[in-house]
Amino acid sequence: MILRKYYPTIVLSDIHLGSEHSRTEEVTRFLKHVDCDRLILNGDIIDGWQLKKSGKRWKQKHTDFFKVLMKMMEKRGTEIIYVVGNHDDFLDSLAPFKFSNISIVKDYLLKTRQGKRYFVTHGDIFDTVTTHMRWLAMLGDVGYTFLLWLNKVYNHRRERQGKPYFSLSQEVKHRVKSAVSYISEFEKELVRLAEAKHLDGIICGHIHQAANVWYGNVHYLNSGDWVESMTALVEDEQGEWDIVTYNNNVQLYADAV
């Protein structure tokens, strides 16, 4: 019998089903070990850009992921909110859509038990490259995919040497000044939106960089991704937020932030 950890709200983003680098089995296993009242899928769950490529196809593991979602809705009454991102923008024409306890939306206003209000958006609309220069965004996606391939090769070698997993692409993000500046500006832009709407916080994804920080009175949360870091945002019963990181032993570690 699986013992499930309960959270009122769980937020996942950037799973990229269809990409060879998606940690699909891991996120499916993660969902089998948690219970929640509300599951927010905050964009880029399906990678339409990758599935359009020659030779790419829908696999059984992708279907298994959605079977778990259906079971969560049917057996446990979980409400699922699917916020459309840029890699799954083929769903744009459906939003807003609601059937039973699943919704497809472009953004979402989350009200917590404590009365806090968070604006939920994938975040791509605040990225000038993805909104105004799609061709450049897709070119950047090719570069990122190559970096993930290098990351995979590098970590296979580390595994043979008995060393732990190390995210090469995350390290590049931290070391390259332009990447650090981009992340900082992205966060500040979203914080300004929350301030303009007089909200308590913002929840996003898109940049594959999990975060749980405060900008003044605005709470900035980013759920990370399931390509490299395998992270989720969780709200506990006291209304506090944590980033949890999955590992292959099906243990969840709350990050100290």
C-alpha positions in Angstrom: 0.0 0.0 0.0 1.4 3.4 -1.0 1.4 6.0 1.8 0.6 9.3 0.3 1.7 12.7 1.5 -1.2 15.2 1.7 -0.9 18.8 0.5 -3.9 21.1 -0.1 -2.2 22.5 -3.3 0.5 21.1 -5.5 1.9 23.0 -8.5 3.9 21.3 -11.3 5.2 22.9 -14.5 7.5 22.3 -17.4 7.2 18.5 -17.6 7.6 18.6 -21.4 5.9 15.3 -22.3 7.2 14.4 -25.7 10.8 15.6 -25.2 13.4 12.9 -24.7 14.6 14.7 -21.7 11.3 14.7 -19.9 11.4 12.8 -16.6 7.9 11.4 -17.3 8.2 8.2 -15.2 9.5 10.2 -12.2 6.7 12.8 -12.2 4.1 10.0 -12.6 5.6 8.2 -9.6 5.7 11.4 -7.7 1.9 11.9 -8.2 1.2 8.3 -7.0 2.8 9.3 -3.7 0.9 12.5 -3.0 -2.7 13.6 -2.3 -4.0 17.1 -2.9 -7.3 19.0 -3.1 -6.0 21.1 -6.0 -3.3 20.2 -8.6 -2.2 23.1 -10.8 -0.4 22.1 -14.0 1.3 25.4 -14.8 2.3 25.2 -18.5 4.5 23.2 -20.8 3.1 19.9 -19.6 2.9 18.6 -23.1 5.8 19.7 -25.4 4.0 20.4 -28.7 7.2 21.8 -30.2 9.0 18.4 -29.7 6.0 16.2 -30.8 5.8 18.1 -34.1 9.3 17.0 -35.0 9.8 14.0 -37.4 10.2 10.7 -35.5 8.6 12.0 -32.3 5.5 10.1 -31.1 3.2 9.8 -28.2 4.3 6.9 -25.9 2.7 4.7 -23.3 4.5 6.5 -20.5 2.8 9.8 -21.5 -0.6 8.0 -21.4 0.3 6.6 -18.0 0.8 10.1 -16.7 -2.7 11.2 -17.7 -4.2 8.0 -16.3 -2.8 9.0 -12.9 -4.4 12.4 -13.3 -7.7 10.8 -14.1 -7.5 8.5 -11.1 -6.7 11.6 -8.9 -9.9 13.2 -10.1 -12.1 10.2 -10.0 -10.9 8.5 -6.8 -9.8 11.4 -4.7 -11.8 14.3 -6.0 -8.7 16.4 -7.0 -9.4 19.6 -8.9 -7.0 20.0 -11.8 -6.2 23.3 -13.3 -4.2 23.2 -16.5 -2.6 26.6 -17.3 -1.5 26.8 -20.9 2.2 27.6 -21.6 4.1 28.3 -24.8 5.2 24.7 -25.6 1.6 23.6 -25.3 0.0 26.6 -26.9 -2.0 24.4 -29.2 -4.4 24.3 -26.3 -4.9 28.1 -26.4 -8.0 27.8 -28.5 -9.7 25.6 -25.9 -9.1 28.0 -23.0 -11.2 28.8 -21.0 -12.6 25.3 -20.8 -14.2 23.4 -17.8 -15.5 19.9 -17.6 -16.2 18.1 -14.3 -13.2 18.9 -12.0 -10.7 19.8 -14.8 -10.2 23.3 -16.2 -8.0 24.6 -19.0 -7.1 28.3 -18.6 -4.6 30.9 -19.7 -4.1 32.1 -16.1 -5.7 31.5 -12.7 -6.3 33.3 -9.4 -5.5 31.0 -6.5 -7.1 31.8 -3.1 -5.5 29.9 -0.2 -7.2 28.8 3.0 -5.6 31.8 4.7 -7.2 34.2 2.3 -4.0 34.9 0.4 -4.4 35.6 -3.4 -1.8 34.4 -5.9 -1.8 35.0 -9.7 -0.9 31.8 -11.5 0.7 32.1 -14.9 3.2 30.0 -16.9 5.2 33.2 -17.4 6.0 33.0 -21.1 4.0 36.2 -21.8 6.6 38.1 -19.8 9.4 36.7 -22.0 9.8 39.0 -25.0 11.6 36.3 -27.0 8.8 33.8 -26.8 6.1 36.4 -27.3 7.5 38.5 -30.1 10.2 36.3 -31.8 8.9 32.7 -31.8 11.6 31.6 -34.3 14.3 32.8 -32.0 12.6 31.0 -29.1 12.6 27.8 -31.1 16.3 28.3 -32.0 17.0 28.8 -28.3 15.1 25.6 -27.6 17.4 23.7 -29.9 20.4 25.0 -28.0 18.8 24.1 -24.7 18.0 20.6 -26.0 21.7 20.2 -26.9 22.8 21.3 -23.4 20.4 18.8 -21.9 22.0 16.1 -24.1 25.4 17.1 -22.8 24.0 17.0 -19.3 22.7 13.4 -19.9 26.1 12.2 -21.2 28.0 13.9 -18.4 25.8 12.4 -15.7 26.0 8.9 -17.2 29.8 9.2 -16.6 29.3 10.5 -13.1 26.9 7.6 -12.3 29.5 5.1 -13.5 32.0 6.8 -11.1 29.6 6.5 -8.2 29.1 10.3 -8.1 25.7 12.0 -7.5 23.6 13.7 -10.2 24.8 17.2 -11.1 22.8 19.6 -13.3 25.2 20.9 -15.9 22.6 23.2 -17.5 21.7 24.7 -14.1 25.3 25.4 -13.4 25.6 27.2 -16.8 22.6 29.3 -15.8 24.2 30.4 -12.6 27.6 31.2 -14.2 26.5 33.0 -17.3 25.8 36.7 -16.4 23.2 37.1 -19.2 21.2 34.1 -17.9 21.4 35.4 -14.3 20.2 38.8 -15.4 17.4 37.3 -17.5 16.1 35.3 -14.5 16.3 38.4 -12.3 14.4 40.6 -14.7 11.8 37.9 -15.3 11.1 37.6 -11.6 10.9 41.4 -11.2 8.5 41.7 -14.1 6.1 39.2 -12.5 6.4 40.8 -9.1 5.4 44.2 -10.7 2.3 42.4 -12.1 1.3 41.1 -8.7 1.8 44.6 -7.2 -0.4 46.2 -10.0 -3.1 43.7 -9.3 -2.8 44.2 -5.5 -2.1 40.5 -4.9 -0.1 38.6 -2.3 2.0 36.7 -4.7 2.8 35.2 -8.1 3.2 31.5 -9.1 4.9 30.7 -12.4 7.2 28.3 -14.3 8.8 28.7 -17.8 12.4 29.4 -16.8 13.1 26.0 -15.2 14.4 27.7 -12.0 12.5 26.8 -8.8 12.1 29.7 -6.4 10.4 30.7 -3.1 11.4 34.2 -2.4 9.9 37.5 -1.2 10.2 40.8 -3.1 9.0 43.2 -0.4 5.5 42.2 0.3 5.1 40.1 -2.8 5.7 36.3 -2.6 7.4 35.0 -5.8 7.1 31.2 -6.4 8.4 29.2 -9.3 7.7 25.5 -9.5 10.9 24.6 -11.5 10.7 21.7 -14.0 10.7 18.0 -14.6 13.5 18.0 -17.2 16.4 18.7 -14.9 15.5 19.5 -11.3 12.3 17.5 -10.7 10.7 20.0 -8.3 7.2 20.9 -7.3 5.6 23.7 -5.2 3.5 22.5 -2.3 1.2 24.3 0.1 1.0 22.7 3.5 -2.1 22.7 5.8 -0.8 25.9 7.5 -0.7 27.7 4.2 3.1 27.7 4.0 4.8 27.1 0.7 7.8 24.8 0.0 9.8 23.6 -2.9 10.0 19.8 -2.8 12.6 17.8 -4.8 12.0 14.3 -6.0 14.6 11.5 -6.0 14.4 7.9 -7.2 13.8 6.6 -3.7 10.5 8.4 -3.8 11.4 10.8 -1.0 10.5 14.4 -1.0 12.8 17.0 0.4 11.6 20.4 1.3 14.2 23.0 0.3 15.3 25.5 2.8 14.6 28.9 1.3 
